[in-house]
Amino acid sequence: EMRPVCASLWPIVPDEAVRSAWSRPFLFAYLQQRMLLQYEPSSGHYVLLHCDGSCDGGAPCMRRLAQGRCSDWQLPLGPSMRAEYVGADVLLFHNAASGAYSLHKLN
């Protein structure tokens, strides 16, 4: 039987300086080695989080590993954008409205 480990509203975790660029809904993609990509598809802001699997402190993935912003020449941005982890350190970004996609290798 599957039961939730924890449940709540997901906090927006970026620094105050860029908090206004984040709006819900944002996307998540689980990467390997307990990493989670939190991505805001309209602005291109992202944060890589480490997940420890517990709910101590309110959310299971609060430690920031990296953050930044992708520009529209790096990714086709917009509310129809989706992110999927394909494997082997590769992310697929796909715009469901236009069909545009790009593959990105994690560094």
Backbone as numpy.savetxt, mean C-alpha at the origin, in Angstrom:
# Nx Ny Nz CAx CAy CAz Cx Cy Cz
-11.76 -23.30 11.59 -12.60 -22.12 11.59 -11.71 -20.87 11.59
-12.02 -19.95 10.70 -11.22 -18.75 10.59 -11.81 -17.64 11.46
-10.95 -17.02 12.29 -11.37 -15.91 13.13 -10.38 -14.76 12.97
-10.85 -13.53 13.08 -9.93 -12.39 12.96 -8.96 -12.33 14.14
-7.74 -11.96 13.85 -6.74 -11.74 14.88 -7.02 -10.41 15.57
-7.37 -9.41 14.77 -7.79 -8.12 15.29 -8.62 -7.43 14.21
-9.41 -6.46 14.60 -10.22 -5.71 13.65 -10.44 -4.31 14.20
-10.40 -3.34 13.31 -10.60 -1.95 13.70 -10.57 -1.10 12.44
-10.60 0.21 12.56 -10.35 1.10 11.44 -8.86 1.19 11.22
-8.43 1.11 9.96 -7.01 1.18 9.64 -6.54 2.62 9.80
-5.49 2.84 10.57 -4.99 4.21 10.73 -4.23 4.65 9.48
-4.25 5.93 9.23 -3.38 6.48 8.17 -2.06 6.76 8.85
-0.97 6.15 8.37 0.29 6.19 9.10 1.36 7.16 8.60
1.23 7.82 7.46 2.32 8.69 7.02 2.53 9.89 7.95
3.63 10.59 7.72 3.94 11.79 8.49 2.88 12.85 8.30
2.75 13.73 9.27 1.79 14.83 9.20 1.97 15.67 7.94
3.20 15.82 7.47 3.49 16.68 6.31 2.77 16.22 5.05
2.53 14.92 4.91 1.86 14.41 3.70 0.51 13.79 4.00
0.03 13.91 5.22 -1.25 13.30 5.60 -2.40 13.77 4.71
-2.40 15.03 4.29 -3.50 15.56 3.48 -3.55 14.93 2.09
-2.45 14.34 1.62 -2.43 13.70 0.30 -3.07 12.31 0.34
-3.32 11.80 1.53 -3.91 10.47 1.68 -5.41 10.58 1.87
-6.14 9.80 1.14 -7.59 9.73 1.32 -8.01 8.27 1.24
-9.10 7.95 1.85 -9.61 6.58 1.75 -10.53 6.51 0.54
-10.64 5.44 -0.17 -9.94 4.19 0.11 -8.53 4.19 -0.45
-7.64 3.55 0.26 -6.32 3.30 -0.29 -6.13 1.80 -0.42
-5.10 1.40 -1.13 -4.91 0.00 -1.48 -3.84 -0.63 -0.61
-3.96 -1.94 -0.46 -2.95 -2.72 0.24 -2.50 -3.86 -0.66
-1.22 -4.18 -0.59 -0.70 -5.37 -1.26 0.31 -6.00 -0.31
0.09 -7.26 0.03 1.04 -7.95 0.89 2.25 -8.35 0.06
3.42 -8.00 0.55 4.66 -8.37 -0.10 5.27 -9.52 0.69
6.44 -9.90 0.37 7.06 -10.99 1.11 7.69 -10.49 2.40
8.06 -11.40 3.27 8.77 -11.14 4.51 8.06 -10.12 5.39
6.76 -10.29 5.56 5.95 -9.48 6.47 5.90 -8.00 6.10
5.99 -7.69 4.82 5.89 -6.31 4.38 4.53 -6.08 3.73
3.97 -4.90 3.98 2.69 -4.51 3.42 2.86 -3.17 2.73
2.39 -3.09 1.50 2.39 -1.82 0.77 1.05 -1.16 0.99
1.05 0.06 1.51 -0.15 0.88 1.62 0.01 1.96 0.57
-0.95 2.07 -0.35 -0.80 2.90 -1.54 -2.05 3.74 -1.75
-1.86 5.03 -2.00 -2.97 5.94 -2.28 -2.97 6.17 -3.78
-3.90 5.57 -4.52 -3.82 5.55 -5.98 -4.05 6.89 -6.68
-4.72 7.82 -6.04 -4.95 9.11 -6.71 -3.73 10.01 -6.68
-3.00 10.00 -5.57 -1.84 10.88 -5.43 -0.51 10.17 -5.70
-0.48 8.84 -5.59 0.75 8.09 -5.78 1.57 7.92 -4.52
1.10 8.41 -3.38 1.84 8.24 -2.13 1.79 6.78 -1.69
2.89 6.32 -1.11 2.94 4.95 -0.62 3.77 4.89 0.66
3.56 3.84 1.40 4.38 3.54 2.56 4.52 2.02 2.63
5.73 1.55 2.90 5.99 0.13 3.13 6.02 -0.08 4.63
5.24 -1.03 5.10 5.10 -1.28 6.53 5.57 -2.69 6.87
6.11 -2.85 8.05 6.46 -4.17 8.57 5.29 -4.66 9.41
4.87 -5.91 9.20 3.76 -6.49 9.95 4.31 -7.50 10.95
3.97 -7.29 12.22 4.46 -8.23 13.23 3.42 -9.28 13.60
2.20 -9.17 13.04 1.18 -10.19 13.27 0.39 -10.03 14.55
0.70 -9.00 15.34 -0.05 -8.78 16.57 -0.87 -7.51 16.45
-1.70 -7.28 17.43 -2.50 -6.04 17.45 -2.02 -5.10 18.54
-0.84 -5.33 19.07 -0.31 -4.44 20.09 -0.15 -3.05 19.49
-0.71 -2.06 20.13 -0.62 -0.70 19.63 -1.72 -0.36 18.65
-2.67 -1.27 18.39 -3.83 -0.93 17.59 -3.85 -1.48 16.18
-2.72 -1.75 15.56 -2.71 -2.28 14.19 -1.51 -3.20 14.03
-1.64 -4.23 13.20 -0.57 -5.22 13.07 0.62 -4.77 12.22
0.50 -3.67 11.52 1.56 -3.24 10.60 1.85 -1.75 10.78
2.56 -1.39 11.81 2.75 0.03 12.09 4.18 0.52 11.87
5.16 -0.37 11.82 6.54 0.08 11.67 6.82 0.44 10.22
7.17 1.70 9.99 7.44 2.19 8.64 8.84 1.77 8.18
8.90 1.14 7.01 10.20 0.77 6.43 10.64 1.80 5.39
9.69 2.33 4.63 9.99 3.33 3.60 8.68 4.03 3.23
8.81 5.20 2.67 7.64 5.90 2.15 8.08 6.85 1.06
7.14 7.26 0.23 7.46 8.16 -0.86 6.24 8.41 -1.72
6.50 8.86 -2.92 5.42 9.16 -3.86 5.87 8.80 -5.27
5.01 8.11 -5.99 5.24 7.82 -7.41 4.57 8.91 -8.23
5.24 9.37 -9.25 4.64 10.38 -10.12 3.82 9.70 -11.21
3.06 10.50 -11.96 2.23 9.91 -13.01 3.05 9.42 -14.20
4.32 9.79 -14.30 5.14 9.19 -15.37 5.71 7.85 -14.93
5.70 7.58 -13.61 6.12 6.27 -13.10 4.97 5.28 -13.09
3.77 5.76 -12.75 2.58 4.93 -12.66 1.39 5.70 -13.24
0.50 5.02 -13.94 -0.75 5.69 -14.32 -1.62 5.81 -13.07
-1.72 7.02 -12.51 -2.44 7.23 -11.26 -3.92 7.40 -11.50
-4.69 7.23 -10.47 -6.13 7.45 -10.54 -6.88 6.51 -9.63
-8.14 6.81 -9.37 -8.92 5.99 -8.43 -9.17 4.56 -8.91
-8.98 4.28 -10.18 -9.17 2.92 -10.70 -7.91 2.07 -10.63
-6.84 2.60 -10.07 -5.56 1.88 -10.00 -5.63 0.77 -8.95
-5.05 -0.36 -9.27 -4.96 -1.50 -8.36 -3.51 -1.95 -8.27
-3.14 -2.52 -7.14 -1.78 -3.01 -6.94 -1.85 -4.46 -6.50
-1.03 -5.31 -7.11 -0.98 -6.73 -6.76 0.48 -7.17 -6.68
0.79 -7.96 -5.66 2.11 -8.56 -5.58 2.10 -9.82 -6.42
2.99 -9.90 -7.41 3.02 -11.03 -8.33 3.95 -12.12 -7.82
5.00 -11.76 -7.10 6.00 -12.69 -6.62 7.36 -12.28 -7.12
8.39 -12.87 -6.56 9.78 -12.59 -6.97 10.08 -11.09 -6.95
9.58 -10.40 -5.90 9.82 -8.96 -5.71 9.22 -8.09 -6.81
8.14 -8.53 -7.46 7.53 -7.77 -8.54 6.10 -7.38 -8.15
5.76 -6.10 -8.38 4.41 -5.58 -8.18 3.79 -5.24 -9.52
2.52 -5.59 -9.68 1.75 -5.23 -10.86 0.82 -4.09 -10.47
0.91 -2.96 -11.16 -0.02 -1.86 -11.01 -0.90 -1.83 -12.25
-2.21 -1.84 -12.06 -3.15 -1.95 -13.16 -4.26 -0.93 -12.99
-4.54 -0.16 -14.03 -5.64 0.79 -14.01 -6.86 0.09 -14.64
-7.84 -0.23 -13.82 -9.00 -0.98 -14.29 -9.83 -0.19 -15.30
-9.80 1.13 -15.25 -10.59 1.94 -16.17 -9.97 2.01 -17.56
-8.65 2.17 -17.63 -8.00 2.37 -18.93 -7.32 1.10 -19.45
-7.04 0.15 -18.56 -6.30 -1.04 -18.97 -4.79 -0.86 -18.89
-4.32 0.33 -18.59 -2.88 0.59 -18.49 -2.31 -0.20 -17.32
-1.10 -0.70 -17.46 -0.45 -1.43 -16.38 1.05 -1.18 -16.43
1.71 -1.48 -15.32 3.16 -1.48 -15.29 3.61 -2.46 -14.22
4.73 -3.08 -14.45 5.36 -3.99 -13.50 6.54 -3.27 -12.88
6.69 -3.39 -11.55 7.78 -2.72 -10.86 8.50 -3.72 -9.99
9.82 -3.67 -10.01 10.67 -4.54 -9.20 11.00 -3.81 -7.89
10.82 -4.48 -6.76 11.17 -3.89 -5.46 12.69 -3.86 -5.32
13.18 -2.80 -4.73 14.64 -2.70 -4.46 14.92 -3.04 -3.03
